[in-house]
Amino acid sequence: MERIYDVAVIGGGIAGFSAALSLKSLGLDYLWLGETEFGDKVKKSEYVRNYPSFSGDGVRFFEALTAQQQRENILFTKGRADGVFRMRDRFSISAAPEMYFARTVILCTGVDLKGKIEGEGDFLGRGVSYCAVCDGALYRGKKIAAVVSSPALFEEAEYLAGFAEKVYAFTAFDVAVNHKNIDLCRDFPRKIEGERRVERLISDQKTYDVDGVFLLREAIPPDALVGGLQTDGAHVVVARDLSTNLKGLFAAGDVTGLPYQYAKAAGEGLVAAHSAKKYLKEIAKI
Ligand SMILES: Cc1cc2nc3c(=O)[nH]c(=O)nc-3n(C[C@H](O)[C@H](O)[C@H](O)COP(=O)(O)OP(=O)(O)OC[C@H]3O[C@@H](n4cnc5c(N)ncnc54)[C@H](O)[C@@H]3O)c2cc1C
């Protein structure tokens, strides 16, 4: 029998951690799903001075969070959600190759500060993809571009190289390449163009003729992750209880808007956990 969690928290940053901590103390069955515990930003913070009870550099902040996670026994599941779908009485969360089910979802996916490429939204599902495992096989024998935002995601570009004739991999970091059909590109992708489907990617230096563009970023734009979700630019539109326009789906942290700060993310994670519990009680009455 498939397991149905009370709440699935998507995103491993501070908002997700805070939501998971609260869900545990509220006695709910939760899944905390993310790519890395506490996200990439924590260790990169030079000096955190505005978070209650802590001041110090990002590495010490990370250590303090890890110690708390272990003390409170907060379970973390590694995975990158590539689609959240509303079913009759639950949500399904695809994190290829896994599939999870939950009655409610708290979206804590942060914001991608690297910005969008022109045309990205126009060609979504017509050559633009955010998920190598989901769509890679569609590009067997074709030429594709993979815009890879962090070293941890480079293995997805390597996975694509197993199908594609050629992968133009755009990275801003150094990486060892073990596939003959991966070309590392150091120029900056600016624009995606085509008629009905993707036909080319234009960088600040040249034009690449490609059939697909994979944008392998830590944060998938929220409306691409959850169909029908009301957004305002990169942010999810939320009410004061952090509910969204989709019943049973809540959002917390940077993904709900400014200010991008740890204390706000932690506070919202807690509020969203309480709102999810309230919602679960309400649907249990029906
Ligand atoms: C260099 C730097 C320094 C900073 N310094 C400070 C500071 O001193 N004080 C302060 O208050 N704030 C600071 N901030 C801001 C702070 O980092 C953010 O406000 C905070 O991290 C937001 O937490 P979050 O959980 O909402 O999002 P994030 O920390 O961005 O976490 C979101 C997580 O979700 C994951 N994710 C995204 N999409 C998916 C998906 N589809 N499936 C699974 N996981 C997914 C991402 O990989 C990420 O780990 C700093 C930020 C940076 C970049």
The ligand as a Gaussian input file, in Angstrom:
#p B3LYP/6-31G(d) Opt

LIG

0 1
 C       25.376000      34.651000       0.264000
 C       24.103000      34.831000       1.059000
 C       24.172000      35.357000       2.335000
 C       22.999000      35.523000       3.103000
 N       23.099000      36.049000       4.355000
 C       21.993000      36.207000       5.095000
 C       22.068000      36.721000       6.435000
 O       23.151000      37.060000       6.959000
 N       20.914000      36.858000       7.125000
 C       19.695000      36.492000       6.617000
 O       18.692000      36.607000       7.327000
 N       19.605000      36.013000       5.366000
 C       20.704000      35.859000       4.584000
 N       20.602000      35.362000       3.317000
 C       19.252000      35.019000       2.791000
 C       18.872000      33.604000       3.231000
 O       19.860000      32.702000       2.733000
 C       17.498000      33.220000       2.695000
 O       16.530000      34.162000       3.093000
 C       17.082000      31.839000       3.216000
 O       18.028000      30.870000       2.823000
 C       15.697000      31.461000       2.711000
 O       15.380000      30.169000       3.141000
 P       14.357000      29.275000       2.299000
 O       14.255000      27.988000       3.051000
 O       13.134000      30.032000       2.001000
 O       15.055000      29.056000       0.892000
 P       16.461000      28.418000       0.519000
 O       17.471000      28.576000       1.589000
 O       16.787000      28.964000      -0.829000
 O       16.146000      26.879000       0.428000
 C       15.328000      26.343000      -0.568000
 C       15.813000      24.939000      -0.823000
 O       14.861000      24.269000      -1.621000
 C       15.551000      23.463000      -2.554000
 N       14.681000      23.243000      -3.698000
 C       14.294000      24.125000      -4.640000
 N       13.508000      23.555000      -5.533000
 C       13.381000      22.272000      -5.135000
 C       12.696000      21.165000      -5.657000
 N       11.995000      21.268000      -6.777000
 N       12.788000      19.978000      -5.009000
 C       13.522000      19.854000      -3.883000
 N       14.198000      20.880000      -3.331000
 C       14.129000      22.068000      -3.966000
 C       16.797000      24.275000      -2.928000
 O       17.804000      23.418000      -3.391000
 C       17.144000      24.877000      -1.577000
 O       18.021000      24.043000      -0.872000
 C       21.741000      35.173000       2.547000
 C       21.688000      34.654000       1.252000
 C       22.841000      34.476000       0.517000
 C       22.748000      33.889000      -0.886000

